[in-house]
C-alpha cells in the first residue's frame, strides 16, 4: 500500500473566491486534481461530476439523485470518486470543490468516517471575499429562493449557511478584493478570530491546506456546550460583545425581546438557560435577522456523576471554566458581532431579561411556575 492521497475540502458561497482558491492549489501542488459536483443540474435527475487539473478538464460524469436529493447524490458519490483518484496512483492531492451551499462539516465527517487507508483528510478551507461577508450575513433569503437549495426539503437561509461555512473551517482562503475595506476585514477577523487567514494570490495556501485536520476537534469547536466563541473586540467600527452571566433568564421577558436581540447584530450565537428549564442547555444561533433556538441536551450539572465519563473531554473542560457553586455549568454565554454595535443598549435588554432578585430568591421550585413562553419553539 502506497502513501495515502491528501484530500482538501474547499467550501464557500463566494463562488469567485472558491474558484480562485481551487485554481491556486492546482497550480502550486504538482499532481493535484479538483473534483466538483454541480448540484445545480439536479433538475435533470442527476448531479454533474467533473474533474480537472491545472491544465483544464479531465473527466465528466453523472451521479444519479438519491431520494430526489442532490446533496444525497454527492454524499453517495464523493468517497468512491476519491478512492478512484487515489487508486490511479497519479494524484497527490484531491481538491474537493464543494458546490455553493454545501457545508464542509458534513463532507469532512463523511470522508473521515469512511476510514479509507487510501485517503487522508488534510485540510478544510472556506474561501472568502471580504467585501461579501456583511452582505452574506445579512441575507435572510431561503436558499431555495436563491436557487441554492441542496434538496427539496432544504430550509436553510443564505445567512445561516454562510455563517456555518465560515466558522467551521480552521483556514480561510481570502480573495484580494478591491471592494473590501477595513470594516469588512475587521468583521471577518472578529467572526472567526482563531482562523488562519491566507491570501489566495500570494500566501502559502497549499501549506495551510495540508497542515492536517481533526474532525472531532472541529465538531467540538462548534458544539454549543463548548464552542470556541469570539472574544471581546472593537476595531474599525466593528465590535464584539461577550455577555456572560450566571443567573437564569425569565422565559417570558426573554421571549418578548427575541426580535430586538436578533436584530441587534449581524451575527450572534452561544448558549443560555431558562429558569423554567433548568436542566436544558439551549443553543442560540442568529444570522440574517433570523434566530434558531434549540435544545443542545442537558447541562452537565443535570447529569449523574457516572454519566460524566461518557462526556467528551472538551465538554468537561468547558463546563469546568463556567462552573458555579450553585448552578454548575449553567450560564448565559452569548456573543454578538456587528458593525455599529450598540453595546450599552444591547446589555440593557439582556440584563432586563434576567430574573430579578425577588424572582431568583424563589429558587428552582418557584421558577417552574413561570410562564412556559418557549414551549412553542422547543416543543413544536
C-alpha positions in Angstrom: 0.0 0.0 0.0 1.4 3.3 -1.1 1.1 6.7 0.8 -2.4 8.0 1.3 -3.8 10.7 -1.1 -4.3 14.0 0.6 -7.9 15.4 0.4 -8.7 19.1 0.9 -12.2 20.5 1.0 -12.8 24.0 -0.3 -16.2 25.4 0.7 -18.0 28.7 0.5 -20.9 30.6 -1.0 -18.4 33.1 -2.6 -18.0 31.2 -5.8 -15.3 33.5 -7.3 -13.2 33.2 -4.2 -13.7 29.5 -4.1 -12.7 29.0 -7.7 -9.6 31.2 -7.2 -8.6 29.1 -4.2 -9.0 25.8 -6.1 -7.1 27.1 -9.1 -4.3 28.3 -6.8 -4.0 24.9 -5.2 -3.9 23.1 -8.6 -1.2 25.5 -9.8 1.1 25.1 -6.7 0.7 21.4 -5.9 2.1 19.0 -8.6 -0.1 16.0 -9.2 -3.3 17.7 -7.9 -6.8 17.2 -9.2 -10.0 19.1 -8.4 -13.3 17.2 -8.1 -16.6 19.1 -8.3 -20.2 18.1 -8.1 -22.6 20.6 -9.7 -25.8 20.3 -7.7 -27.5 22.9 -10.0 -28.0 20.1 -12.6 -30.4 18.2 -10.2 -33.4 19.2 -12.3 -32.1 16.7 -15.0 -32.2 13.9 -12.5 -28.5 13.7 -11.8 -25.6 15.7 -10.4 -22.8 16.5 -12.8 -19.4 15.5 -11.7 -16.2 17.0 -13.2 -12.5 16.6 -12.6 -9.8 19.0 -13.7 -6.2 19.7 -13.2 -4.1 22.8 -13.6 -4.3 22.4 -17.4 -8.1 22.0 -17.7 -10.9 19.5 -17.6 -10.1 15.8 -17.3 -13.4 13.9 -17.0 -17.1 14.5 -16.8 -19.8 12.1 -15.4 -23.1 12.0 -13.6 -24.3 10.8 -10.2 -28.0 10.0 -10.1 -30.1 11.7 -7.4 -30.8 9.7 -4.3 -34.3 10.1 -2.9 -34.7 13.2 -5.2 -31.9 14.8 -3.2 -28.8 16.4 -4.9 -26.8 16.6 -1.7 -27.5 12.9 -1.0 -26.1 12.1 -4.5 -23.0 14.0 -3.6 -22.6 12.0 -0.4 -23.0 8.7 -2.2 -20.6 9.6 -4.9 -17.8 11.6 -3.3 -15.8 8.9 -1.4 -15.9 6.3 -4.3 -14.6 9.0 -6.7 -11.8 10.0 -4.3 -10.8 6.4 -4.0 -10.8 6.1 -7.7 -8.4 9.0 -7.9 -6.2 7.5 -5.2 -6.1 4.1 -6.9 -4.7 5.6 -10.1 -1.5 6.4 -8.2 -1.2 9.6 -10.2 -2.9 12.1 -7.8 -1.1 13.5 -4.9 -3.8 15.9 -3.8 -7.5 15.8 -4.4 -9.1 19.2 -4.0 -12.9 18.9 -3.4 -14.5 22.0 -4.8 -17.8 22.0 -2.8 -20.8 23.4 -4.5 -22.0 26.8 -3.2 -24.3 25.9 -0.3 -22.7 22.6 0.7 -21.4 22.8 4.2 -17.9 21.5 4.9 -18.7 19.9 8.3 -20.9 17.1 6.8 -18.5 16.4 4.0 -15.4 16.4 6.3 -17.2 13.9 8.6 -18.2 11.8 5.7 -14.6 11.4 4.4 -13.2 10.9 7.9 -15.9 8.3 8.9 -15.1 6.2 5.8 -11.7 5.5 7.3 -10.1 4.7 4.0 -6.5 3.6 4.1 -6.1 5.4 0.7 -7.4 8.8 1.8 -6.2 11.5 4.3 -8.3 14.5 5.1 -5.6 17.0 5.3 -7.5 20.3 5.4 -10.7 22.2 5.2 -10.8 25.7 3.8 -13.6 28.2 3.3 -13.0 30.7 0.5 -13.9 34.3 1.4 -14.4 37.5 -0.5 -14.1 40.1 2.4 -16.3 42.5 0.6 -19.2 40.0 0.6 -19.0 38.9 4.3 -21.5 41.5 5.5 -24.0 41.1 2.6 -23.8 37.3 3.0 -24.5 37.5 6.8 -27.3 40.0 6.2 -29.1 37.9 3.6 -32.1 36.2 5.2 -33.4 34.7 2.0 -34.1 31.0 1.8 -31.5 29.0 -0.2 -34.4 27.8 -2.3 -35.4 31.3 -3.3 -31.7 32.0 -4.2 -31.5 28.8 -6.3 -29.0 27.3 -3.9 -31.1 24.6 -2.1 -29.3 21.2 -2.0 -32.6 19.3 -1.7 -36.3 19.9 -2.0 -36.5 19.9 1.8 -33.7 22.3 2.3 -35.0 25.1 4.6 -31.7 26.8 5.3 -31.1 30.5 4.6 -28.2 32.2 2.9 -27.0 33.8 6.1 -27.0 30.8 8.4 -25.4 28.6 5.8 -22.6 31.2 5.2 -22.1 31.6 8.9 -21.5 27.8 9.4 -19.2 27.6 6.4 -17.1 30.5 7.7 -16.9 29.4 11.3 -16.2 25.7 10.7 -13.0 25.9 8.7 -9.7 26.5 10.5 -8.3 28.1 7.4 -9.9 31.0 5.4 -8.7 31.4 1.8 -9.1 35.2 1.4 -9.6 36.7 -2.1 -7.8 40.0 -2.6 -10.8 42.3 -3.2 -10.6 45.9 -4.1 -14.2 46.4 -2.8 -13.3 45.3 0.7 -12.4 48.0 3.3 -11.0 48.0 6.9 -14.5 47.4 8.3 -15.0 44.3 6.2 -11.7 42.9 7.2 -12.3 43.7 10.9 -15.7 41.9 10.7 -14.1 38.8 9.2 -11.4 38.8 11.8 -13.9 39.1 14.7 -16.3 36.5 13.4 -13.6 33.8 13.3 -10.6 35.1 15.2 -8.8 31.7 15.6 -8.8 31.0 11.8 -5.7 31.2 9.8 -6.4 33.8 7.0 -4.3 33.1 3.9 -4.3 35.5 0.9 -5.2 33.4 -2.2 -2.9 35.2 -4.5 0.4 35.1 -2.6 0.0 33.2 0.7 1.1 29.6 1.3 -2.4 28.2 0.7 -1.1 24.7 -0.1 0.9 24.5 3.1 -2.2 25.7 5.2 -4.4 23.3 3.3 -2.3 20.3 4.0 -1.4 21.0 7.6 -3.8 18.4 8.9 -7.4 18.4 10.1 -9.1 17.0 13.3 -12.8 16.3 12.7 -13.6 15.7 16.3 -11.9 18.9 17.4 -13.7 20.9 14.7 -17.1 19.5 15.8 -16.3 20.3 19.5 -15.4 23.9 18.5 -18.9 24.3 17.0 -21.0 22.5 19.7 -23.0 25.0 21.7 -21.8 23.5 25.0 -18.1 24.1 24.3 -17.9 26.3 21.2 -14.8 28.4 20.7 -16.8 31.7 20.7 -15.2 35.0 19.6 -13.7 37.3 22.3 -14.4 40.9 23.1 -13.1 43.2 20.4 -13.6 46.6 18.8 -11.9 47.8 15.6 -12.8 49.9 12.6 -16.4 50.3 13.7 -16.9 46.6 14.2 -17.5 45.3 17.8 -18.0 42.0 19.5 -19.8 41.9 22.8 -19.3 38.8 25.0 -22.1 38.6 27.6 -21.7 36.1 30.4 -24.0 35.8 33.4 -24.8 33.1 35.9 -28.4 34.0 36.6 -31.2 32.4 34.5 -33.4 34.2 32.1 -37.1 34.9 32.8 -38.7 33.0 29.9 -41.5 35.4 29.2 -39.3 38.6 29.2 -36.6 36.9 27.0 -39.2 35.7 24.5 -40.6 39.2 24.2 -37.1 40.6 23.5 -36.1 38.0 20.9 -36.7 40.1 17.8 -34.8 43.1 19.3 -31.9 40.9 20.3 -31.8 39.1 17.0 -31.7 42.3 15.0 -29.1 43.9 17.3 -26.2 42.3 15.5 -25.5 40.7 12.1 -24.2 37.5 13.9 -24.9 36.2 17.4 -24.5 32.8 19.0 -23.9 31.0 22.2 -25.6 29.0 25.0 -28.2 30.1 27.6 -30.6 28.8 30.2 -34.2 29.5 31.1 -35.4 29.4 34.7 -38.3 27.1 33.9 -36.0 24.7 32.0 -33.0 24.4 34.4 -31.7 21.1 33.1 -31.7 22.0 29.4 -28.7 23.7 27.6 -30.2 25.9 24.9 -28.3 27.0 21.8 -28.6 30.5 20.3 -27.8 30.9 16.7 -28.8 34.1 14.8 -27.8 35.5 11.4 -29.6 37.5 8.7 -32.3 38.6 11.1 -33.4 35.1 11.8 -32.9 33.2 15.1 -32.7 29.5 15.8 -33.2 28.4 19.4 -33.0 24.7 20.1 -32.1 22.2 22.9 -28.5 21.0 22.8 -29.0 18.4 25.5 -28.6 18.6 29.3 -26.2 20.7 31.3 -23.5 18.6 32.9 -24.8 19.7 36.3 -28.1 17.9 35.5 -26.3 14.6 34.8 -25.5 11.9 37.4 -21.8 11.6 38.2 -21.5 8.3 36.4 -22.6 9.8 33.1 -19.6 12.3 33.1 -17.3 9.5 31.9 -19.3 9.4 28.7 -18.9 13.1 28.0 -16.0 14.2 25.7 -13.1 16.0 27.3 -13.7 19.3 25.5 -17.2 19.4 27.0 -15.9 18.7 30.5 -13.2 21.3 30.2 -15.7 24.0 29.0 -18.0 23.1 32.0 -15.1 23.5 34.4 -14.4 27.0 33.2 -18.0 28.1 33.7 -18.6 26.1 36.9 -20.7 27.9 39.6 -21.0 26.6 43.1 -24.8 26.6 42.9 -25.7 26.3 39.3 -22.8 24.1 38.0 -22.1 24.8 34.3 -25.5 26.5 33.7 -24.8 30.0 32.4 -25.6 32.7 29.8 -22.7 32.9 27.3 -23.8 34.9 24.3 -21.6 36.7 21.7 -22.8 39.5 19.4 -20.7 40.7 16.5 -21.6 43.6 14.2 -20.6 46.9 12.6 -22.1 49.7 14.6 -23.0 47.5 17.6 -24.7 49.4 20.4 -23.2 47.7 23.3 -25.0 49.7 26.0 -28.4 49.2 24.6 -27.8 45.5 24.0 -26.6 44.9 27.5 -29.6 46.8 28.9 -32.0 44.5 27.0 -30.2 41.3 28.1 -30.0 42.4 31.7 -33.7 43.1 31.8 -34.4 39.6 30.7 -32.7 38.0 33.7 -34.6 37.0 36.9 -34.9 39.9 39.4 -33.6 39.4 42.9 -37.0 38.6 44.1 -37.7 36.0 41.3 -34.3 34.5 41.8 -34.9 34.1 45.5 -37.9 31.8 44.8 -35.4 29.1 43.7 -35.8 26.3 41.2 -39.2 25.1 42.6 -40.6 28.6 42.2 -39.1 29.0 38.7 -41.2 26.1 37.5 -44.3 28.2 37.8 -43.1 30.8 35.4 -44.9 31.1 32.0 -43.5 28.5 29.6 -43.0 31.1 26.9 -40.6 29.0 24.8 -42.9 25.9 24.6 -43.9 26.6 21.0 -40.3 26.9 19.9 -38.9 24.0 21.8 -41.9 21.6 21.8 -43.4 22.0 18.4 
